[in-house]
Amino acid sequence: MGPALVAWLALSLLAGTRTEAMCGDPPTATTRSIPAPQLSPEEQLSPHMPEALRCDACHAIAFQIEEQLRKAEGKAGKKALSESDYVEVLERSCSQGWESYGVQELDGAKRLAGPGLTRQEPMSVMVTGGPWPGRLSKMCHSYVGEQGEEQIYGAHRRGPAALRELLCHGEKGACAGGKAGGPAPPKALQNEL
């Protein structure tokens, strides 16, 4: 062995580095463990959407309804759909699979994630399937029943913001009154005389 190679080998051993890593082995990958969200019994077993996730669910439903109505209008080649057409599209929107939605933890809080929902963490575990598709479908049918197809289609025609406002942010909406970002502010006490 040449003196330069002996010196390099001695320095490598003294420095504590492995000669294999120095000779072209790929670097070892560092691993990062990301835990799945821990779901409460209500989040796992209830047939209803948990209160803390209702606003996210409403936005997902509004997004899917908007997408389905927009596609139907594009296929029909006309600006407005007939009543029978938009009623059919709304039924199809609510009866879809909803499998692309699930729950993930974001900044220490559980959030619904999927198409149309803006706050999503790319490096997290999302729990899909289970009760989430059924809950979303049930909520969607409930909104259509409460608001009516004609009112929902009218809001769609005014734009996505109008549809979200109608379904999610109105007086009784899932996002009204601070429900989405934590508990509602305390109600002011009234004097009763």
C-alpha positions in Angstrom: 0.0 0.0 0.0 1.2 3.5 -0.8 1.9 5.9 2.1 -1.0 8.2 1.0 -3.5 5.3 1.2 -2.2 4.2 4.6 -2.5 7.7 5.9 -6.0 8.1 4.6 -7.1 4.8 6.1 -5.6 5.7 9.5 -7.2 9.1 9.5 -10.6 7.5 8.5 -10.4 5.0 11.4 -9.3 7.7 13.9 -12.2 10.0 12.8 -14.7 7.1 13.3 -16.0 7.0 9.8 -16.7 3.8 8.0 -14.6 3.2 4.9 -17.5 1.5 3.2 -19.5 4.8 3.3 -16.5 6.6 1.9 -16.2 4.2 -1.0 -19.5 5.0 -2.8 -22.2 3.3 -0.7 -25.4 5.3 -0.8 -26.0 7.4 2.3 -28.3 5.9 4.8 -31.8 7.4 4.8 -33.1 9.0 7.9 -36.5 7.9 8.8 -39.2 10.0 10.4 -42.2 8.5 12.2 -45.5 10.2 11.7 -48.3 8.9 13.9 -51.9 8.5 12.8 -54.5 10.7 14.5 -55.8 9.2 17.6 -59.6 9.1 17.2 -62.0 9.4 20.1 -64.8 6.8 20.5 -67.3 9.4 19.0 -65.0 9.9 16.0 -64.7 6.1 15.5 -68.2 4.9 16.2 -70.8 7.6 15.9 -72.9 7.6 12.7 -72.9 11.4 12.8 -70.1 13.8 11.9 -68.3 15.0 15.0 -69.1 18.6 15.8 -65.4 19.7 15.5 -65.3 18.4 11.9 -68.6 19.7 10.6 -67.3 22.9 9.1 -64.6 21.1 7.1 -67.2 18.5 6.1 -69.6 21.3 4.9 -66.8 22.8 2.8 -66.1 19.4 1.3 -69.7 18.9 0.4 -70.1 22.4 -1.1 -66.9 21.7 -3.2 -68.3 18.4 -4.5 -71.7 19.8 -5.3 -70.1 22.7 -7.1 -67.8 20.4 -9.1 -70.7 18.1 -10.1 -73.0 20.9 -11.2 -70.2 22.6 -13.1 -69.4 19.4 -15.0 -73.0 18.8 -15.8 -73.4 22.3 -17.1 -70.3 21.8 -19.3 -71.6 18.5 -20.7 -75.0 19.9 -21.4 -73.4 22.7 -23.4 -75.8 25.2 -21.9 -75.5 27.7 -19.1 -78.4 26.5 -16.9 -79.6 23.0 -16.2 -83.3 22.0 -16.2 -84.8 21.3 -12.8 -84.8 17.5 -13.4 -81.1 17.7 -14.4 -79.9 19.6 -11.4 -82.0 17.4 -9.0 -80.3 14.3 -10.5 -76.9 15.9 -10.2 -77.4 16.8 -6.6 -78.6 13.3 -5.8 -75.5 11.8 -7.5 -73.3 14.3 -5.7 -74.5 13.2 -2.3 -74.5 9.5 -3.2 -70.9 9.4 -4.4 -68.3 7.3 -2.6 -66.5 10.1 -0.6 -63.5 7.7 -0.2 -61.0 10.5 -0.9 -61.8 12.2 2.4 -60.4 11.4 5.8 -59.0 12.8 9.0 -55.5 14.1 9.7 -53.9 15.9 12.5 -52.9 19.5 11.7 -51.3 21.7 14.3 -52.5 19.4 17.1 -56.1 19.4 16.0 -58.0 16.9 13.9 -59.2 18.2 10.5 -61.0 16.7 7.6 -58.8 16.4 4.5 -59.5 15.8 0.9 -60.5 17.6 -2.4 -61.6 21.2 -1.9 -60.2 21.5 1.6 -57.3 24.0 1.7 -55.6 23.2 5.0 -53.9 19.9 4.5 -50.6 18.7 5.8 -48.6 16.8 3.1 -46.4 15.0 5.7 -49.1 13.4 7.8 -51.1 10.3 8.1 -54.7 10.5 6.9 -57.3 8.1 8.2 -59.8 7.4 5.4 -62.7 5.0 4.9 -64.5 3.7 7.9 -67.4 6.1 9.0 -66.2 9.2 7.0 -67.8 8.5 3.6 -71.2 7.6 5.2 -71.1 10.7 7.4 -70.4 13.0 4.4 -73.1 11.4 2.3 -75.6 11.7 5.2 -74.7 15.4 5.7 -74.9 16.1 2.0 -78.4 14.6 1.8 -79.4 16.6 4.9 -78.3 19.9 3.3 -80.2 19.1 0.1 -83.3 18.2 2.1 -83.1 21.3 4.3 -82.2 23.9 1.7 -83.9 22.4 -1.3 -82.5 21.6 -4.7 -83.7 24.9 -6.3 -82.1 27.1 -3.6 -78.8 25.1 -3.8 -78.7 25.4 -7.6 -79.5 29.1 -7.4 -76.6 29.6 -5.0 -74.4 27.6 -7.4 -75.3 29.9 -10.3 -74.2 32.9 -8.2 -70.8 31.2 -7.6 -68.9 28.9 -5.2 -68.8 31.5 -2.5 -72.6 31.8 -2.5 -73.0 28.1 -2.3 -70.5 27.8 0.7 -72.3 30.7 2.3 -75.7 29.1 2.0 -74.6 25.7 3.2 -71.8 26.4 5.7 -71.9 30.0 6.9 -75.5 30.9 7.2 -77.2 31.4 10.6 -77.5 27.6 11.1 -74.5 26.7 9.1 -71.8 24.3 10.4 -69.2 27.1 10.3 -71.4 29.8 11.9 -70.8 31.1 15.4 -67.2 30.1 15.8 -67.9 26.3 15.6 -65.0 25.7 13.2 -62.2 27.2 15.2 -63.1 26.0 18.6 -65.9 26.8 21.1 -68.4 29.5 20.3 -67.8 32.8 22.2 -69.9 33.0 25.4 -73.3 34.6 24.9 -73.9 37.9 26.5 -76.1 37.9 29.5 -79.3 39.8 29.2 -81.0 41.7 32.0 -84.4 40.2 32.8 -86.7 42.7 34.5 
